[in-house]
Amino acid sequence: QTILCLPRSFEYSQKNAVLVPAAALGVGGMMVFWLRSRHKIKTIEMGDGWWGSGERPLKGKEDESIRPFKIETSDKEIEDLHRRLEQARYTPPLEGAAFHYGFNSNYLRKVVAYWRNQFDWRKQVEVLNKYPHFRTTIEGIDIHFIHVKPSYVPHGRAVQPLLMVHGWPGSFYEFYKIIPLLTEPAGHGLNEGDVVFEVICPSIPGYGFSEAPHQKGFDTIATARIFHKLMNRLGFKQYYVQGGDWGSRITTNMAQMLPQSVKGLHVNFVFINKQGLRRMISVMLGAYVPWLVGLIREDVRRTYPFMQKNIYDLLRESGYLHIQATKPDTAGCGLNDSPVGLAAYILEKFSTWTDKSFLHQDDGGLESKYSLDELLTNVMIYWVTSSIVSSMRFYKENFSKVPDLAVHDRVGVYVPTGIAAFPQEIVHTPRVWAKQNFKNIITYTYMPRGGHFAAFEEPKLLAQDIMHFVRKVEQL
């Protein structure tokens, strides 16, 4: 009987030899699938959009041609500007007010006198046209951009495409001083390994020479999608992106939308809306035991006293934001009609956002960091395109949603990220706070000087940090 059972037990053990591993493989496969789905990177859905006038055409493909573009001016445009400057009215400032009440009108008179009598817009148009400009139609509106390639690439060096995005109240012109440092680093004493860039700087739709959206709802996610389409249209499958102010939010959204296309994200301003208990504890303990909550001494120096730097200073500098996030067209009417009002509104930001201490100076410290030609060229880009209202609407479109429900606040950033923290930035975001959103920080640099308009103000420092970041990413 024992002998008779042997074939059966052998047959049974053979079945077990097949079934047990198969069952284990099945269970293991299900576990792997569950773990992978659990840790699957969330992304922002790319979607599609239409921002042209009227309904989207049912038939016909969008014109995808890339057309050369040139900035032009005319006697009529300049004469109209001069007439308006000559007819400006001023209210005398309070004694000793400096820039505490906004743009000091005594200094404004000097700026306007220079603008009327010495500023040469024709010459500045030539400066603006020194880089190649283009326009292309995406989602029903014309997108303006400059595209600068290196004139010489040393043997063995790879050219990295870099999209750089401006913010408000800046423009693509902010990057004119940093572009040659990135495209020809060796010629400017920047020998950063094998990193050389070709730089693409678009104008955000509604800013400068990019057409304004004709429909409601155009936010940073729509901008991110359009800029991905732009880079794809230029033939790039993978690229680096960089930005400050709105440019930071737009490029971050690009990384959240198509992480496979963004090789690396570099920002000099960090948007973080998440607060919660962890942040509260970090703020409360940070001034006393910073090491316990992941802060270093420099974080403490830049963040505290917390109420002063993160509440009072922020409230003082953000009045414009509330206007633009609610009813931008009302204030915009006056700015679009008056070049003097426009200059005061824009240049006041270039004062205190560059250095908070400039508030105490009668001239706002403006000429200590920039020339009047540079500042007025940026203002003129808004003036000649009548784009101040549409640029202000960008705040309305982005702040009309409840922050906790915004999709980009619920999606992490997993692409390699570089953060340049400038000491005079409006608010400081320590690395430990940034890590809640940016899951793969490769470089975090405490910059030695500089404020909000980094590329415009400290182009060499920013260029060095971008190169350092990209070199590290390329070595991964």
C-alpha positions as a Python dict, from the first residue, in 0.01 Angstrom:
ca = {
    (1, 'Q'): (0, 0, 0),
    (2, 'T'): (284, 230, 84),
    (3, 'I'): (443, 146, -248),
    (4, 'L'): (111, 218, -429),
    (5, 'C'): (85, 560, -262),
    (6, 'L'): (432, 668, -374),
    (7, 'P'): (331, 758, -732),
    (8, 'R'): (37, 961, -598),
    (9, 'S'): (248, 1152, -345),
    (10, 'F'): (508, 1215, -615),
    (11, 'E'): (235, 1346, -848),
    (12, 'Y'): (98, 1563, -564),
    (13, 'S'): (439, 1705, -479),
    (14, 'Q'): (493, 1781, -849),
    (15, 'K'): (167, 1975, -855),
    (16, 'N'): (277, 2163, -540),
    (17, 'A'): (611, 2236, -700),
    (18, 'V'): (425, 2416, -978),
    (19, 'L'): (129, 2564, -789),
    (20, 'V'): (306, 2707, -483),
    (21, 'P'): (560, 2914, -680),
    (22, 'A'): (285, 3019, -921),
    (23, 'A'): (66, 3133, -630),
    (24, 'A'): (361, 3310, -468),
    (25, 'L'): (442, 3478, -799),
    (26, 'G'): (81, 3588, -835),
    (27, 'V'): (60, 3728, -482),
    (28, 'G'): (401, 3890, -521),
    (29, 'G'): (298, 4046, -851),
    (30, 'M'): (-16, 4187, -692),
    (31, 'M'): (193, 4331, -406),
    (32, 'V'): (438, 4494, -648),
    (33, 'F'): (150, 4638, -852),
    (34, 'W'): (-13, 4772, -533),
    (35, 'L'): (311, 4928, -410),
    (36, 'R'): (387, 5082, -749),
    (37, 'S'): (37, 5222, -788),
    (38, 'R'): (60, 5355, -434),
    (39, 'H'): (383, 5537, -513),
    (40, 'K'): (291, 5634, -866),
    (41, 'I'): (386, 5994, -929),
    (42, 'K'): (83, 6217, -961),
    (43, 'T'): (93, 6467, -1245),
    (44, 'I'): (-112, 6763, -1358),
    (45, 'E'): (-326, 6659, -1652),
    (46, 'M'): (-209, 6842, -1963),
    (47, 'G'): (-553, 6888, -2118),
    (48, 'D'): (-607, 7146, -2390),
    (49, 'G'): (-737, 7498, -2427),
    (50, 'W'): (-858, 7775, -2657),
    (51, 'W'): (-782, 8140, -2579),
    (52, 'G'): (-854, 8302, -2913),
    (53, 'S'): (-1147, 8532, -2984),
    (54, 'G'): (-1487, 8365, -3012),
    (55, 'E'): (-1549, 7993, -3047),
    (56, 'R'): (-1274, 7749, -3138),
    (57, 'P'): (-1291, 7671, -3513),
    (58, 'L'): (-1437, 7327, -3573),
    (59, 'K'): (-1232, 7265, -3885),
    (60, 'G'): (-880, 7339, -3987),
    (61, 'K'): (-552, 7282, -3809),
    (62, 'E'): (-382, 7561, -3619),
    (63, 'D'): (-99, 7736, -3803),
    (64, 'E'): (210, 7589, -3636),
    (65, 'S'): (461, 7797, -3829),
    (66, 'I'): (730, 7987, -3638),
    (67, 'R'): (751, 8339, -3776),
    (68, 'P'): (1040, 8584, -3734),
    (69, 'F'): (931, 8893, -3540),
    (70, 'K'): (1084, 9237, -3504),
    (71, 'I'): (999, 9509, -3253),
    (72, 'E'): (926, 9838, -3426),
    (73, 'T'): (834, 10192, -3329),
    (74, 'S'): (719, 10508, -3507),
    (75, 'D'): (731, 10885, -3480),
    (76, 'K'): (362, 10882, -3392),
    (77, 'E'): (416, 10642, -3099),
    (78, 'I'): (703, 10851, -2959),
    (79, 'E'): (523, 11183, -3008),
    (80, 'D'): (217, 11051, -2824),
    (81, 'L'): (438, 10936, -2536),
    (82, 'H'): (614, 11274, -2516),
    (83, 'R'): (284, 11463, -2515),
    (84, 'R'): (153, 11254, -2226),
    (85, 'L'): (478, 11293, -2030),
    (86, 'E'): (466, 11671, -2073),
    (87, 'Q'): (108, 11689, -1943),
    (88, 'A'): (168, 11487, -1627),
    (89, 'R'): (32, 11618, -1294),
    (90, 'Y'): (210, 11552, -965),
    (91, 'T'): (112, 11559, -598),
    (92, 'P'): (394, 11678, -371),
    (93, 'P'): (516, 11407, -130),
    (94, 'L'): (496, 11440, 245),
    (95, 'E'): (814, 11568, 403),
    (96, 'G'): (1055, 11286, 482),
    (97, 'A'): (827, 11028, 323),
    (98, 'A'): (1098, 10872, 101),
    (99, 'F'): (929, 10559, -50),
    (100, 'H'): (715, 10476, 256),
    (101, 'Y'): (398, 10600, 83),
    (102, 'G'): (488, 10453, -253),
    (103, 'F'): (681, 10614, -537),
    (104, 'N'): (816, 10952, -426),
    (105, 'S'): (682, 11215, -668),
    (106, 'N'): (990, 11440, -641),
    (107, 'Y'): (1203, 11157, -774),
    (108, 'L'): (929, 11068, -1023),
    (109, 'R'): (968, 11415, -1178),
    (110, 'K'): (1337, 11342, -1235),
    (111, 'V'): (1260, 11004, -1392),
    (112, 'V'): (998, 11157, -1623),
    (113, 'A'): (1235, 11442, -1722),
    (114, 'Y'): (1497, 11183, -1819),
    (115, 'W'): (1232, 10978, -2002),
    (116, 'R'): (1114, 11280, -2201),
    (117, 'N'): (1448, 11442, -2280),
    (118, 'Q'): (1722, 11178, -2274),
    (119, 'F'): (1575, 10829, -2303),
    (120, 'D'): (1608, 10707, -2663),
    (121, 'W'): (1338, 10449, -2736),
    (122, 'R'): (1462, 10393, -3093),
    (123, 'K'): (1804, 10299, -2957),
    (124, 'Q'): (1646, 10065, -2701),
    (125, 'V'): (1440, 9899, -2975),
    (126, 'E'): (1771, 9819, -3147),
    (127, 'V'): (1897, 9671, -2819),
    (128, 'L'): (1582, 9459, -2787),
    (129, 'N'): (1620, 9337, -3147),
    (130, 'K'): (1979, 9220, -3096),
    (131, 'Y'): (1844, 8873, -3014),
    (132, 'P'): (1625, 8677, -3261),
    (133, 'H'): (1252, 8724, -3191),
    (134, 'F'): (974, 8493, -3308),
    (135, 'R'): (600, 8442, -3280),
    (136, 'T'): (389, 8131, -3318),
    (137, 'T'): (20, 8061, -3267),
    (138, 'I'): (-73, 7821, -2985),
    (139, 'E'): (-430, 7758, -2864),
    (140, 'G'): (-560, 8053, -3064),
    (141, 'I'): (-317, 8326, -2950),
    (142, 'D'): (20, 8448, -3075),
    (143, 'I'): (310, 8361, -2844),
    (144, 'H'): (622, 8580, -2857),
    (145, 'F'): (965, 8448, -2763),
    (146, 'I'): (1335, 8502, -2818),
    (147, 'H'): (1559, 8207, -2903),
    (148, 'V'): (1934, 8251, -2860),
    (149, 'K'): (2181, 7981, -2962),
    (150, 'P'): (2552, 7977, -2874),
    (151, 'S'): (2767, 8119, -3155),
    (152, 'Y'): (3041, 7865, -3081),
    (153, 'V'): (3028, 7529, -2908),
    (154, 'P'): (3365, 7381, -2799),
    (155, 'H'): (3429, 7020, -2892),
    (156, 'G'): (3274, 6774, -2649),
    (157, 'R'): (3026, 7017, -2498),
    (158, 'A'): (2655, 6936, -2508),
    (159, 'V'): (2416, 7225, -2567),
    (160, 'Q'): (2131, 7219, -2316),
    (161, 'P'): (1797, 7384, -2408),
    (162, 'L'): (1684, 7618, -2128),
    (163, 'L'): (1343, 7783, -2109),
    (164, 'M'): (1349, 8096, -1888),
    (165, 'V'): (1019, 8253, -1779),
    (166, 'H'): (974, 8604, -1635),
    (167, 'G'): (713, 8731, -1390),
    (168, 'W'): (525, 9053, -1306),
    (169, 'P'): (606, 9341, -1348),
    (170, 'G'): (900, 9213, -1550),
    (171, 'S'): (937, 9091, -1907),
    (172, 'F'): (1159, 8883, -2135),
    (173, 'Y'): (1400, 9181, -2121),
    (174, 'E'): (1498, 9080, -1765),
    (175, 'F'): (1712, 8804, -1918),
    (176, 'Y'): (1917, 9019, -2157),
    (177, 'K'): (2217, 9037, -1923),
    (178, 'I'): (2218, 8668, -1830),
    (179, 'I'): (2171, 8527, -2183),
    (180, 'P'): (2532, 8585, -2300),
    (181, 'L'): (2663, 8431, -1976),
    (182, 'L'): (2464, 8113, -2045),
    (183, 'T'): (2518, 8086, -2422),
    (184, 'E'): (2887, 8183, -2418),
    (185, 'P'): (3012, 8114, -2064),
    (186, 'A'): (3379, 8083, -2153),
    (187, 'G'): (3379, 8433, -2304),
    (188, 'H'): (3254, 8574, -1971),
    (189, 'G'): (3490, 8393, -1736),
    (190, 'L'): (3241, 8119, -1648),
    (191, 'N'): (3410, 7784, -1695),
    (192, 'E'): (3149, 7549, -1555),
    (193, 'G'): (3250, 7213, -1695),
    (194, 'D'): (3074, 7111, -2013),
    (195, 'V'): (2755, 7318, -1969),
    (196, 'V'): (2646, 7548, -2252),
    (197, 'F'): (2287, 7658, -2318),
    (198, 'E'): (2059, 7769, -2593),
    (199, 'V'): (1805, 7995, -2426),
    (200, 'I'): (1435, 8038, -2504),
    (201, 'C'): (1258, 8328, -2330),
    (202, 'P'): (884, 8357, -2404),
    (203, 'S'): (653, 8638, -2302),
    (204, 'I'): (369, 8512, -2083),
    (205, 'P'): (41, 8552, -2280),
    (206, 'G'): (-98, 8896, -2196),
    (207, 'Y'): (252, 9034, -2131),
    (208, 'G'): (455, 9237, -2380),
    (209, 'F'): (444, 9103, -2733),
    (210, 'S'): (249, 8783, -2658),
    (211, 'E'): (-120, 8817, -2741),
    (212, 'A'): (-355, 8842, -2442),
    (213, 'P'): (-606, 8561, -2385),
    (214, 'H'): (-957, 8651, -2501),
    (215, 'Q'): (-1127, 8405, -2266),
    (216, 'K'): (-1153, 8386, -1887),
    (217, 'G'): (-956, 8135, -1681),
    (218, 'F'): (-605, 8166, -1826),
    (219, 'D'): (-380, 8060, -1536),
    (220, 'T'): (-27, 7924, -1480),
    (221, 'I'): (-134, 7570, -1573),
    (222, 'A'): (-261, 7690, -1912),
    (223, 'T'): (66, 7882, -1954),
    (224, 'A'): (269, 7572, -1863),
    (225, 'R'): (85, 7369, -2126),
    (226, 'I'): (140, 7636, -2394),
    (227, 'F'): (512, 7656, -2313),
    (228, 'H'): (543, 7276, -2334),
    (229, 'K'): (380, 7297, -2676),
    (230, 'L'): (621, 7575, -2771),
    (231, 'M'): (926, 7369, -2675),
    (232, 'N'): (787, 7068, -2859),
    (233, 'R'): (725, 7284, -3165),
    (234, 'L'): (1088, 7395, -3151),
    (235, 'G'): (1190, 7029, -3166),
    (236, 'F'): (1288, 6971, -2802),
    (237, 'K'): (1186, 6650, -2628),
    (238, 'Q'): (1370, 6725, -2303),
    (239, 'Y'): (1479, 7059, -2159),
    (240, 'Y'): (1563, 7256, -1847),
    (241, 'V'): (1328, 7524, -1715),
    (242, 'Q'): (1398, 7826, -1494),
    (243, 'G'): (1190, 8103, -1343),
    (244, 'G'): (1123, 8352, -1066),
    (245, 'D'): (795, 8516, -959),
    (246, 'W'): (518, 8387, -1193),
    (247, 'G'): (794, 8219, -1393),
    (248, 'S'): (862, 7999, -1090),
    (249, 'R'): (499, 7885, -1067),
    (250, 'I'): (475, 7829, -1444),
    (251, 'T'): (795, 7624, -1468),
    (252, 'T'): (698, 7428, -1155),
    (253, 'N'): (364, 7346, -1321),
    (254, 'M'): (557, 7235, -1630),
    (255, 'A'): (756, 6993, -1413),
    (256, 'Q'): (434, 6866, -1253),
    (257, 'M'): (264, 6828, -1591),
    (258, 'L'): (528, 6648, -1798),
    (259, 'P'): (809, 6533, -1567),
    (260, 'Q'): (947, 6316, -1846),
    (261, 'S'): (1013, 6630, -2055),
    (262, 'V'): (1168, 6847, -1783),
    (263, 'K'): (1528, 6741, -1720),
    (264, 'G'): (1557, 6986, -1434),
    (265, 'L'): (1373, 7276, -1269),
    (266, 'H'): (1561, 7579, -1134),
    (267, 'V'): (1376, 7854, -945),
    (268, 'N'): (1472, 8168, -757),
    (269, 'F'): (1133, 8206, -592),
    (270, 'V'): (934, 7932, -416),
    (271, 'F'): (554, 7919, -404),
    (272, 'I'): (431, 7714, -106),
    (273, 'N'): (69, 7732, 9),
    (274, 'K'): (71, 7431, 243),
    (275, 'Q'): (69, 7538, 607),
    (276, 'G'): (-61, 7289, 862),
    (277, 'L'): (56, 7181, 1206),
    (278, 'R'): (408, 7086, 1098),
    (279, 'R'): (473, 7436, 962),
    (280, 'M'): (326, 7598, 1273),
    (281, 'I'): (554, 7392, 1499),
    (282, 'S'): (851, 7475, 1275),
    (283, 'V'): (777, 7848, 1300),
    (284, 'M'): (727, 7835, 1678),
    (285, 'L'): (1043, 7637, 1756),
    (286, 'G'): (1263, 7766, 1473),
    (287, 'A'): (1382, 8080, 1651),
    (288, 'Y'): (1485, 7887, 1965),
    (289, 'V'): (1590, 7537, 1858),
    (290, 'P'): (1626, 7563, 1477),
    (291, 'W'): (1822, 7236, 1451),
    (292, 'L'): (1522, 7051, 1596),
    (293, 'V'): (1299, 7154, 1302),
    (294, 'G'): (1561, 7137, 1027),
    (295, 'L'): (1652, 7506, 1005),
    (296, 'I'): (2006, 7641, 992),
    (297, 'R'): (2139, 7973, 1124),
    (298, 'E'): (2095, 8150, 789),
    (299, 'D'): (1728, 8041, 777),
    (300, 'V'): (1675, 8194, 1120),
    (301, 'R'): (1845, 8519, 1017),
    (302, 'R'): (1624, 8550, 707),
    (303, 'T'): (1296, 8434, 864),
    (304, 'Y'): (1284, 8600, 1207),
    (305, 'P'): (1140, 8807, 1364),
    (306, 'F'): (867, 8608, 1193),
    (307, 'M'): (576, 8852, 1231),
    (308, 'Q'): (783, 9141, 1097),
    (309, 'K'): (928, 8960, 795),
    (310, 'N'): (642, 8730, 702),
    (311, 'I'): (332, 8927, 801),
    (312, 'Y'): (392, 9303, 828),
    (313, 'D'): (648, 9332, 546),
    (314, 'L'): (437, 9107, 326),
    (315, 'L'): (120, 9307, 391),
    (316, 'R'): (302, 9629, 309),
    (317, 'E'): (428, 9489, -22),
    (318, 'S'): (115, 9307, -136),
    (319, 'G'): (-156, 9573, -168),
    (320, 'Y'): (-122, 9555, -547),
    (321, 'L'): (-189, 9180, -530),
    (322, 'H'): (-532, 9221, -371),
    (323, 'I'): (-636, 9475, -635),
    (324, 'Q'): (-510, 9261, -922),
    (325, 'A'): (-653, 8939, -782),
    (326, 'T'): (-1002, 9090, -752),
    (327, 'K'): (-1075, 9379, -994),
    (328, 'P'): (-766, 9438, -1211),
    (329, 'D'): (-943, 9621, -1493),
    (330, 'T'): (-1042, 9918, -1276),
    (331, 'A'): (-692, 10024, -1171),
    (332, 'G'): (-559, 9905, -1504),
    (333, 'C'): (-760, 10166, -1694),
    (334, 'G'): (-560, 10450, -1539),
    (335, 'L'): (-223, 10276, -1582),
    (336, 'N'): (-292, 10197, -1947),
    (337, 'D'): (-377, 10565, -2013),
    (338, 'S'): (-91, 10731, -1823),
    (339, 'P'): (275, 10645, -1886),
    (340, 'V'): (373, 10835, -1570),
    (341, 'G'): (127, 10637, -1357),
    (342, 'L'): (246, 10316, -1522),
    (343, 'A'): (610, 10394, -1448),
    (344, 'A'): (538, 10478, -1084),
    (345, 'Y'): (335, 10160, -1038),
    (346, 'I'): (596, 9931, -1195),
    (347, 'L'): (918, 10095, -1077),
    (348, 'E'): (806, 10108, -715),
    (349, 'K'): (827, 9727, -722),
    (350, 'F'): (1180, 9741, -862),
    (351, 'S'): (1272, 9947, -556),
    (352, 'T'): (1153, 9756, -248),
    (353, 'W'): (1154, 9410, -412),
    (354, 'T'): (1521, 9458, -491),
    (355, 'D'): (1610, 9565, -137),
    (356, 'K'): (1368, 9629, 149),
    (357, 'S'): (1593, 9905, 289),
    (358, 'F'): (1540, 10112, -29),
    (359, 'L'): (1209, 10212, 130),
    (360, 'H'): (1400, 10470, 334),
    (361, 'Q'): (1568, 10640, 36),
    (362, 'D'): (1424, 10940, -148),
    (363, 'D'): (1507, 10782, -486),
    (364, 'G'): (1404, 10431, -381),
    (365, 'G'): (1761, 10314, -442),
    (366, 'L'): (1663, 10239, -802),
    (367, 'E'): (1978, 10364, -972),
    (368, 'S'): (2208, 10181, -733),
    (369, 'K'): (2117, 9852, -902),
    (370, 'Y'): (1981, 9947, -1244),
    (371, 'S'): (2018, 10221, -1503),
    (372, 'L'): (1719, 10437, -1593),
    (373, 'D'): (1750, 10312, -1951),
    (374, 'E'): (1705, 9953, -1830),
    (375, 'L'): (1412, 10038, -1604),
    (376, 'L'): (1231, 10250, -1861),
    (377, 'T'): (1283, 9990, -2136),
    (378, 'N'): (1091, 9740, -1923),
    (379, 'V'): (815, 10000, -1864),
    (380, 'M'): (804, 10076, -2238),
    (381, 'I'): (740, 9708, -2319),
    (382, 'Y'): (418, 9737, -2116),
    (383, 'W'): (336, 10081, -2257),
    (384, 'V'): (373, 10022, -2632),
    (385, 'T'): (185, 9689, -2615),
    (386, 'S'): (-95, 9817, -2387),
    (387, 'S'): (-44, 9500, -2185),
    (388, 'I'): (-61, 9625, -1825),
    (389, 'V'): (-431, 9531, -1783),
    (390, 'S'): (-395, 9181, -1926),
    (391, 'S'): (-80, 9125, -1716),
    (392, 'M'): (-272, 9225, -1402),
    (393, 'R'): (-557, 8988, -1491),
    (394, 'F'): (-316, 8697, -1450),
    (395, 'Y'): (-353, 8747, -1073),
    (396, 'K'): (-732, 8730, -1095),
    (397, 'E'): (-717, 8403, -1288),
    (398, 'N'): (-467, 8242, -1048),
    (399, 'F'): (-613, 8358, -716),
    (400, 'S'): (-979, 8301, -796),
    (401, 'K'): (-951, 7938, -681),
    (402, 'V'): (-944, 7812, -321),
    (403, 'P'): (-571, 7741, -255),
    (404, 'D'): (-624, 7398, -96),
    (405, 'L'): (-826, 7285, -396),
    (406, 'A'): (-576, 7405, -658),
    (407, 'V'): (-439, 7102, -842),
    (408, 'H'): (-76, 7218, -832),
    (409, 'D'): (-84, 7228, -451),
    (410, 'R'): (-182, 6861, -439),
    (411, 'V'): (88, 6738, -680),
    (412, 'G'): (451, 6706, -573),
    (413, 'V'): (751, 6803, -786),
    (414, 'Y'): (973, 6501, -850),
    (415, 'V'): (1207, 6627, -1122),
    (416, 'P'): (1559, 6733, -1013),
    (417, 'T'): (1521, 7081, -862),
    (418, 'G'): (1760, 7366, -791),
    (419, 'I'): (1665, 7657, -565),
    (420, 'A'): (1855, 7986, -546),
    (421, 'A'): (1749, 8168, -228),
    (422, 'F'): (1832, 8539, -260),
    (423, 'P'): (1857, 8728, 73),
    (424, 'Q'): (1639, 9025, -28),
    (425, 'E'): (1357, 8810, -170),
    (426, 'I'): (1009, 8911, -48),
    (427, 'V'): (982, 8597, 166),
    (428, 'H'): (1238, 8328, 252),
    (429, 'T'): (1155, 7959, 213),
    (430, 'P'): (1396, 7731, 404),
    (431, 'R'): (1500, 7409, 235),
    (432, 'V'): (1313, 7197, 491),
    (433, 'W'): (987, 7377, 401),
    (434, 'A'): (1054, 7357, 26),
    (435, 'K'): (1103, 6979, 57),
    (436, 'Q'): (732, 6939, 133),
    (437, 'N'): (662, 7027, -233),
    (438, 'F'): (993, 6966, -408),
    (439, 'K'): (1082, 6602, -348),
    (440, 'N'): (1414, 6594, -536),
    (441, 'I'): (1615, 6904, -443),
    (442, 'I'): (1962, 6868, -595),
    (443, 'T'): (2098, 7213, -504),
    (444, 'Y'): (1979, 7475, -257),
    (445, 'T'): (2198, 7786, -252),
    (446, 'Y'): (2192, 8072, -2),
    (447, 'M'): (2285, 8350, -244),
    (448, 'P'): (2518, 8617, -99),
    (449, 'R'): (2321, 8918, -229),
    (450, 'G'): (2028, 9011, -450),
    (451, 'G'): (1651, 9027, -444),
    (452, 'H'): (1340, 8943, -644),
    (453, 'F'): (1460, 9032, -996),
    (454, 'A'): (1760, 8801, -984),
    (455, 'A'): (1844, 8773, -1356),
    (456, 'F'): (1811, 9150, -1402),
    (457, 'E'): (2000, 9243, -1087),
    (458, 'E'): (2262, 8970, -1031),
    (459, 'P'): (2295, 8790, -1366),
    (460, 'K'): (2638, 8640, -1298),
    (461, 'L'): (2538, 8494, -960),
    (462, 'L'): (2224, 8341, -1106),
    (463, 'A'): (2407, 8206, -1414),
    (464, 'Q'): (2667, 8038, -1193),
    (465, 'D'): (2398, 7874, -983),
    (466, 'I'): (2205, 7749, -1287),
    (467, 'M'): (2525, 7602, -1432),
    (468, 'H'): (2620, 7439, -1103),
    (469, 'F'): (2274, 7282, -1080),
    (470, 'V'): (2268, 7154, -1438),
    (471, 'R'): (2618, 7011, -1410),
    (472, 'K'): (2509, 6810, -1103),
    (473, 'V'): (2194, 6686, -1278),
    (474, 'E'): (2394, 6578, -1583),
    (475, 'Q'): (2621, 6375, -1355),
    (476, 'L'): (2331, 6183, -1196),
}
